[in-house]
Amino acid sequence: MKFIKLLSSAYVAGRLRHPHEGAIPVEDKEATRLVDDEKVAEDVTDDFTADQIAEAQPEPITAAPPTPPVNAETAAEQPQATTEKPSKTQAAKPASTKE
């Protein structure tokens, strides 16, 4: 287990976490992903004693990481929302007219 400090907001164990939350205990694999691969965190494990590390519980994985954004081709295939014109009773009426 490692302790990490986020440099920017990132998904940690399936949850969006923020830098102001301080050091977060995570599994080694998750630490490697955030520190080495994505470079959104720094390893601060050396700042903790062996007792603190032994007592800490790593963040449980609560959900899968987010899926990447939809590309334009996929979005074009999805049905578009339709807009209906308001009926005469729904149309806005002017408050008053001055001549």
C-alpha positions in Angstrom: 0.0 0.0 0.0 1.1 3.6 -0.8 0.0 7.1 0.2 -0.5 9.5 -2.6 -1.2 13.2 -2.8 -3.2 14.4 -5.8 -1.8 17.2 -8.0 -5.2 17.7 -9.7 -8.6 16.1 -9.5 -8.6 12.5 -10.5 -10.5 9.2 -10.2 -9.1 7.2 -7.4 -10.5 3.7 -6.9 -13.5 4.7 -9.0 -14.3 7.9 -7.2 -13.5 11.5 -8.2 -11.1 12.8 -5.6 -9.5 16.3 -5.2 -6.1 17.6 -4.0 -7.6 19.3 -0.9 -8.4 15.9 0.6 -4.7 15.3 1.5 -2.9 12.0 1.5 -4.9 9.1 0.2 -4.0 5.5 1.0 -4.3 3.3 -2.2 -3.2 -0.1 -3.4 0.2 -0.2 -5.2 -1.3 -0.8 -8.6 -3.6 2.3 -8.2 -0.6 4.4 -7.0 1.4 3.4 -10.1 -1.4 4.3 -12.4 -1.9 7.8 -10.8 1.8 8.6 -10.2 3.7 7.1 -13.1 1.1 6.6 -15.9 -1.3 9.6 -15.5 1.1 11.9 -13.6 -1.7 13.4 -11.5 -0.3 12.4 -8.1 2.9 12.2 -6.1 4.0 9.4 -3.8 4.1 10.6 -0.2 4.5 7.2 1.5 7.9 8.2 2.9 6.2 10.9 5.0 4.4 8.2 7.1 5.7 5.9 9.7 5.5 2.1 9.4 2.8 2.1 12.1 0.7 4.6 10.2 1.0 2.6 7.0 0.1 -0.6 8.8 -3.0 1.0 10.3 -4.3 2.6 7.1 -6.9 1.0 4.9 -6.6 1.5 1.2 -9.4 3.2 -0.7 -12.0 0.5 -1.7 -12.8 0.3 -5.3 -16.4 1.5 -5.6 -16.8 1.7 -9.3 -15.1 1.2 -12.6 -13.1 4.2 -14.0 -15.1 6.5 -16.2 -15.5 5.7 -19.9 -13.8 7.9 -22.4 -15.9 10.7 -24.0 -18.1 9.8 -26.9 -16.6 10.6 -30.3 -18.3 12.6 -32.9 -19.2 9.6 -35.1 -21.0 7.8 -32.3 -22.8 11.0 -31.2 -24.0 11.6 -34.8 -25.6 8.2 -34.8 -27.7 8.9 -31.6 -31.2 10.3 -32.1 -31.5 14.0 -31.7 -33.9 15.6 -29.3 -36.9 17.1 -31.1 -38.1 20.6 -30.4 -41.8 21.3 -30.6 -43.2 24.7 -31.3 -45.4 25.9 -28.4 -49.1 26.0 -29.0 -50.9 29.3 -29.2 -52.0 28.9 -25.5 -48.4 28.2 -24.5 -46.9 31.1 -26.4 -45.7 34.0 -24.4 -47.9 37.1 -24.6 -46.5 40.6 -24.3 -47.3 42.2 -20.9 -48.4 45.5 -22.5 -48.0 47.5 -25.6 -47.4 51.3 -25.6 -48.4 53.3 -28.6 
